Amino acid sequence: MRAIELIHASEAHTLATPIFDENSKILLSRGVKLKASLVEKLIQLGYTRVYIRDEHTESDIEDVISPEVRQKSIGHIRKLSALATRQNGSKNVKEEFEKDLTFAKASISSIVDDLFTKKDVVIELMDLKTVGGYIYEHSINVMVLSLILGTSIGLNRSDLDKLALAASLHDIGLMFVPQELLNKDTPLTKSEFEIVKRHPLLGFEFLKKSTNLSPLVRIPVLQHHETYNGKGYPKQLDHSKVHLFSKIIGIVDAFDAMTSDRPHRKALPVFEVIEFIMASGGTLFDPELVKAFIQRINPYPLNTIVKLNDGSVGVVAKVNKDLFSRPVIRLIRTKSKENSRIINLIEEKNLVIQGIVHKA
């Protein structure tokens, strides 16, 4: 299977992964043909991309957690976020928040159990987000990515539990920011950005007042936008004063945000975002964590259709695990002709991938 933009979908494509509604119920199942009416409905729901099967795909890619578990976790964050906006100091709302937080912890703990034993997990399947549900979907993606990075650097089980909960709640402060700013379809003005920049402090203060969560969970909510060079926000902290969990969440938060469609811009290609994060090691991000993170992200998964620098187009047939940027390619077109030759980019020194082709 492979990801394509919905504007390129046709009846020749069938869904490779299920589509869920905002209540985490299956809206469209695997195997459904993407008729024009379904494509239009998905666009109306806020989807921009889907995973499909077509004549170029020979195998599926598995998510690191099941779609059902992911949707259940998204549902917990959606409910907690809704309760946060209702907080008025009343005992009933606080008790309800704590009750749902207990359910969320149990769901997150099961994900930690699953990923704790997978030391060499590589992310190849990007979560499909909707514009309206972005904050909740993003929160769970950041949690999963944080766990993968935390596991790869050897964090123990107890620390992973705290890291996962902190990551899932890292943007809870956005519930206290005017939604029209978060959904604005043009870049924020300087004054608007100053308002949005308050969300780490707002989230931290909310959790401190309304929960009994460990400081190790609350602190990353406050610090996840601090940077390695001390020019982040809200405190402009030197990197030596920023908690490890905050540094981890800061990297994966940036990665997931940049690879997601937002109202004011399209998602950036994964390979471009990886280049940005690599270049920002030592300025925005902890350089050692950057090294560990990029070893867990494959920008060219199986079945990705890519264009090479000589103009040819091919499908990723095999991943070279030691060098994700140089996979084995099954050519499907060279100089406007059909071609089925197999090439290994590790051996073909003069060829490089220039980009991903969404319509082939």
C-alpha positions as CSV (number, residue, x, y, z in Angstrom):
1,M,0.0,0.0,0.0
2,R,1.0,3.6,-0.4
3,A,-0.2,7.1,0.6
4,I,-1.7,9.4,-2.0
5,E,-3.5,12.8,-1.9
6,L,-7.2,12.4,-2.2
7,I,-7.3,14.7,-5.2
8,H,-5.4,11.9,-7.1
9,A,-7.7,9.1,-5.9
10,S,-9.9,7.2,-8.3
11,E,-12.0,4.0,-8.6
12,A,-8.8,2.2,-9.6
13,H,-7.8,2.6,-6.0
14,T,-9.0,0.7,-2.9
15,L,-8.6,1.7,0.7
16,A,-5.7,-0.1,2.4
17,T,-6.5,1.2,5.9
18,P,-9.9,1.9,7.5
19,I,-11.3,5.4,7.9
20,F,-12.8,6.4,11.2
21,D,-15.3,9.1,12.1
22,E,-14.8,11.6,15.1
23,N,-16.4,9.1,17.4
24,S,-13.8,6.4,16.5
25,K,-16.3,4.4,14.6
26,I,-15.3,2.8,11.3
27,L,-16.6,5.0,8.5
28,L,-15.1,3.2,5.5
29,S,-13.5,-0.3,5.7
30,R,-10.4,-1.7,4.0
31,G,-11.0,-2.7,0.4
32,V,-13.6,-0.1,-0.4
33,K,-13.2,1.4,-3.9
34,L,-12.7,5.1,-3.9
35,K,-15.6,6.3,-5.9
36,A,-15.9,10.0,-6.6
37,S,-18.7,10.4,-4.1
38,L,-16.6,8.8,-1.3
39,V,-13.6,10.9,-2.2
40,E,-15.8,14.1,-2.0
41,K,-17.2,12.9,1.4
42,L,-13.7,12.3,2.8
43,I,-12.5,15.7,1.7
44,Q,-15.6,17.3,3.4
45,L,-14.6,15.4,6.6
46,G,-11.2,17.1,6.5
47,Y,-9.1,14.2,5.1
48,T,-6.4,15.1,2.5
49,R,-4.6,11.8,2.1
50,V,-5.4,8.1,2.3
51,Y,-3.5,4.8,2.0
52,I,-4.5,2.8,-1.1
53,R,-3.7,-0.4,-2.9
54,D,-3.2,-0.3,-6.7
55,E,-1.2,-2.0,-9.4
56,H,2.0,-0.7,-8.0
57,T,1.6,-2.0,-4.5
58,E,2.7,-5.5,-3.6
59,S,2.5,-5.5,0.2
60,D,1.1,-3.7,3.2
61,I,2.8,-1.6,5.9
62,E,1.7,-2.2,9.5
63,D,1.2,0.6,11.9
64,V,3.2,0.3,15.2
65,I,-0.1,0.2,17.0
66,S,-3.4,-1.1,15.7
67,P,-5.9,1.4,14.2
68,E,-8.4,0.4,16.9
69,V,-6.0,1.1,19.8
70,R,-5.0,4.4,18.1
71,Q,-8.6,5.5,17.8
72,K,-9.5,4.5,21.3
73,S,-6.6,6.6,22.6
74,I,-7.6,9.6,20.4
75,G,-11.1,9.3,21.9
76,H,-9.7,9.6,25.4
77,I,-7.7,12.7,24.5
78,R,-10.7,14.2,22.8
79,K,-12.8,13.7,25.9
80,L,-10.2,15.0,28.3
81,S,-9.8,18.1,26.1
82,A,-13.5,18.7,26.1
83,L,-13.6,18.4,29.9
84,A,-10.6,20.8,30.2
85,T,-12.6,23.6,28.4
86,R,-15.4,23.1,30.9
87,Q,-13.2,23.5,33.9
88,N,-14.8,26.1,36.2
89,G,-13.4,24.9,39.5
90,S,-16.4,22.7,40.2
91,K,-15.8,19.4,42.0
92,N,-17.9,17.4,39.6
93,V,-15.9,18.5,36.5
94,K,-12.6,17.8,38.3
95,E,-13.8,14.3,39.4
96,E,-15.0,13.6,35.9
97,F,-11.6,14.7,34.4
98,E,-9.7,12.5,36.9
99,K,-12.0,9.5,36.1
100,D,-11.4,9.8,32.4
101,L,-7.7,10.4,33.0
102,T,-7.6,7.0,34.7
103,F,-9.1,5.4,31.6
104,A,-6.6,7.2,29.4
105,K,-3.7,6.1,31.5
106,A,-4.8,2.5,31.2
107,S,-5.0,2.7,27.4
108,I,-1.6,4.5,27.2
109,S,-0.1,1.9,29.5
110,S,-1.1,-0.9,27.2
111,I,0.6,0.9,24.3
112,V,3.8,1.3,26.4
113,D,3.6,-2.5,27.2
114,D,3.5,-3.2,23.5
115,L,6.3,-0.9,22.4
116,F,8.6,-1.5,25.3
117,T,9.6,-4.9,23.8
118,K,10.1,-3.5,20.3
119,K,13.6,-1.9,20.5
120,D,14.1,-1.5,16.8
121,V,10.8,-0.1,15.6
122,V,10.9,2.1,12.5
123,I,8.1,4.5,11.6
124,E,7.0,3.9,8.0
125,L,3.2,4.5,8.2
126,M,2.2,8.1,8.9
127,D,-1.1,8.6,10.7
128,L,-3.9,10.2,8.6
129,K,-5.2,13.3,10.3
130,T,-8.3,15.4,9.7
131,V,-8.3,19.2,10.0
132,G,-11.0,19.2,12.7
133,G,-9.4,16.5,14.8
134,Y,-5.8,17.5,14.4
135,I,-5.0,18.3,18.0
136,Y,-6.2,14.9,19.3
137,E,-4.7,12.9,16.5
138,H,-1.5,14.8,16.7
139,S,-1.3,14.2,20.5
140,I,-1.5,10.4,20.1
141,N,1.0,10.5,17.3
142,V,3.5,12.5,19.4
143,M,2.9,10.0,22.2
144,V,3.7,7.0,19.9
145,L,6.8,8.7,18.4
146,S,8.0,9.7,21.8
147,L,7.8,6.1,23.0
148,I,9.7,4.9,20.1
149,L,12.5,7.4,20.6
150,G,12.4,6.9,24.4
151,T,12.7,3.1,23.9
152,S,15.6,3.5,21.5
153,I,17.7,5.4,24.0
154,G,17.0,2.9,26.8
155,L,14.4,4.5,29.0
156,N,13.0,2.2,31.6
157,R,9.4,1.1,31.8
158,S,8.4,3.6,34.6
159,D,9.9,6.5,32.7
160,L,8.2,5.5,29.4
161,D,4.8,5.5,31.2
162,K,5.5,9.1,32.4
163,L,6.8,10.2,29.0
164,A,3.8,8.7,27.2
165,L,1.3,10.5,29.4
166,A,3.2,13.8,29.1
167,A,3.3,13.5,25.3
168,S,-0.4,12.7,25.0
169,L,-1.2,15.8,27.1
170,H,1.5,18.1,25.8
171,D,-0.9,20.3,23.9
172,I,-3.7,20.4,26.4
173,G,-3.1,24.1,26.8
174,L,-4.3,24.7,23.2
175,M,-7.8,24.1,24.6
176,F,-7.5,27.6,26.2
177,V,-6.4,29.3,23.1
178,P,-9.0,30.9,20.8
179,Q,-9.9,28.2,18.2
180,E,-10.2,30.7,15.4
181,L,-6.4,31.2,15.7
182,L,-5.7,27.4,15.6
183,N,-7.9,27.0,12.5
184,K,-6.8,30.2,10.7
185,D,-6.1,29.5,7.1
186,T,-3.4,32.2,6.8
187,P,-0.1,32.5,8.8
188,L,-0.5,34.0,12.3
189,T,0.4,37.6,12.9
190,K,3.1,38.4,15.5
191,S,0.5,39.3,18.1
192,E,-1.6,36.2,17.3
193,F,1.5,34.0,17.6
194,E,2.2,35.5,21.0
195,I,-1.2,34.3,22.2
196,V,-0.7,30.8,20.9
197,K,2.7,30.7,22.6
198,R,1.0,30.9,25.9
199,H,-0.4,27.3,25.5
200,P,2.5,25.5,27.3
201,L,2.1,27.6,30.4
202,L,-1.7,27.4,30.3
203,G,-1.6,23.6,30.0
204,F,0.9,23.3,32.8
205,E,-1.1,25.5,35.1
206,F,-4.3,23.6,34.3
207,L,-2.7,20.2,35.1
208,K,-1.1,21.5,38.3
209,K,-4.5,22.9,39.5
210,S,-6.7,20.1,38.3
211,T,-4.8,16.8,38.7
212,N,-2.4,15.0,40.9
213,L,-0.1,14.1,38.1
214,S,3.7,13.7,38.7
215,P,5.8,16.8,38.0
216,L,7.6,14.6,35.4
217,V,4.3,14.5,33.4
218,R,3.5,18.2,33.9
219,I,7.0,19.7,33.2
220,P,7.2,18.5,29.5
221,V,3.9,20.2,28.9
222,L,5.5,23.5,30.0
223,Q,8.9,22.9,28.3
224,H,8.2,21.2,25.0
225,H,8.8,24.4,23.0
226,E,12.1,25.2,24.7
227,T,15.0,24.9,22.3
228,Y,18.6,23.6,22.6
229,N,20.0,27.2,22.0
230,G,17.9,28.7,24.8
231,K,15.7,30.8,22.4
232,G,12.5,28.8,22.8
233,Y,9.4,29.6,24.8
234,P,7.9,30.2,27.3
235,K,11.0,30.5,29.6
236,Q,14.0,30.7,27.1
237,L,15.7,28.0,29.1
238,D,19.2,26.8,28.5
239,H,19.2,23.2,27.3
240,S,20.9,22.0,30.5
241,K,17.7,23.1,32.4
242,V,15.2,21.4,30.0
243,H,14.1,17.9,31.1
244,L,14.9,14.9,28.8
245,F,11.2,14.2,28.3
246,S,10.7,17.8,27.1
247,K,13.5,17.4,24.6
248,I,12.1,14.2,23.2
249,I,8.6,15.6,22.9
250,G,10.0,18.8,21.3
251,I,11.6,16.9,18.4
252,V,8.7,14.6,17.7
253,D,6.1,17.4,18.1
254,A,7.9,19.4,15.4
255,F,8.2,16.4,13.1
256,D,4.6,15.4,13.4
257,A,3.3,19.0,13.0
258,M,5.5,19.6,9.9
259,T,4.4,16.4,8.2
260,S,0.7,17.1,8.8
261,D,-1.7,19.2,6.7
262,R,-2.7,22.4,8.5
263,P,-5.3,25.1,7.6
264,H,-2.6,27.5,6.4
265,R,-0.2,25.1,4.6
266,K,0.2,21.6,3.2
267,A,2.2,18.9,4.9
268,L,5.9,18.8,4.1
269,P,7.4,15.6,2.7
270,V,8.9,13.4,5.4
271,F,12.4,13.5,3.8
272,E,12.4,17.3,3.8
273,V,11.4,17.4,7.5
274,I,14.1,14.9,8.4
275,E,16.6,17.1,6.7
276,F,15.3,20.1,8.7
277,I,15.6,18.2,12.0
278,M,19.1,17.0,11.2
279,A,20.1,20.5,10.3
280,S,18.6,21.8,13.6
281,G,20.5,19.4,15.9
282,G,22.5,21.7,18.2
283,T,20.3,24.7,17.7
284,L,16.6,23.8,18.1
285,F,17.0,20.2,19.2
286,D,19.4,18.0,21.2
287,P,21.9,16.6,18.7
288,E,22.2,13.2,20.3
289,L,18.4,12.8,20.4
290,V,18.3,13.9,16.7
291,K,20.7,11.1,15.8
292,A,18.6,8.5,17.6
293,F,15.3,9.9,16.1
294,I,16.3,9.8,12.4
295,Q,17.3,6.2,12.7
296,R,13.6,5.5,13.5
297,I,12.0,7.3,10.6
298,N,11.9,5.8,7.0
299,P,10.9,8.5,4.5
300,Y,10.6,6.0,1.7
301,P,8.6,3.0,2.9
302,L,7.8,0.0,0.7
303,N,5.6,0.8,-2.3
304,T,6.4,4.5,-2.3
305,I,6.6,5.8,-5.9
306,V,9.7,8.0,-6.3
307,K,11.3,10.0,-9.0
308,L,15.1,9.7,-9.5
309,N,17.5,12.4,-10.6
310,D,17.8,10.9,-14.1
311,G,14.0,11.4,-14.6
312,S,13.1,7.7,-14.1
313,V,10.2,6.7,-11.8
314,G,10.1,3.6,-9.7
315,V,8.5,1.8,-6.7
316,V,10.4,1.1,-3.5
317,A,10.7,-2.7,-3.6
318,K,13.0,-3.2,-0.5
319,V,14.2,-1.0,2.3
320,N,17.9,-0.8,3.0
321,K,17.7,-0.6,6.8
322,D,21.2,0.8,7.2
323,L,20.5,3.7,4.8
324,F,16.8,4.6,4.4
325,S,17.6,7.1,1.7
326,R,19.0,4.4,-0.6
327,P,16.4,1.8,-1.1
328,V,16.0,-0.9,-3.8
329,I,13.8,0.5,-6.6
330,R,11.7,-1.4,-9.2
331,L,11.7,1.0,-12.1
332,I,8.3,1.5,-13.8
333,R,9.2,4.3,-16.2
334,T,12.4,5.5,-17.8
335,K,12.4,8.2,-20.5
336,S,8.6,7.8,-21.0
337,K,8.9,4.0,-21.5
338,E,7.8,1.1,-19.3
339,N,10.6,-0.6,-17.5
340,S,10.7,-3.3,-14.8
341,R,14.5,-3.3,-14.0
342,I,15.5,-3.6,-10.3
343,I,18.2,-1.2,-9.0
344,N,19.8,-0.9,-5.6
345,L,20.6,2.8,-4.9
346,I,23.4,1.8,-2.5
347,E,25.2,0.4,-5.6
348,E,24.0,3.1,-8.1
349,K,26.2,5.9,-6.7
350,N,25.1,8.5,-9.4
351,L,21.3,8.1,-8.7
352,V,19.4,9.8,-5.9
353,I,15.8,10.2,-5.0
354,Q,14.5,13.6,-5.9
355,G,11.0,13.3,-4.6
356,I,7.8,11.3,-4.1
357,V,5.3,10.8,-7.0
358,H,1.7,10.7,-5.8
359,K,0.2,10.1,-9.2
360,A,1.8,7.4,-11.4
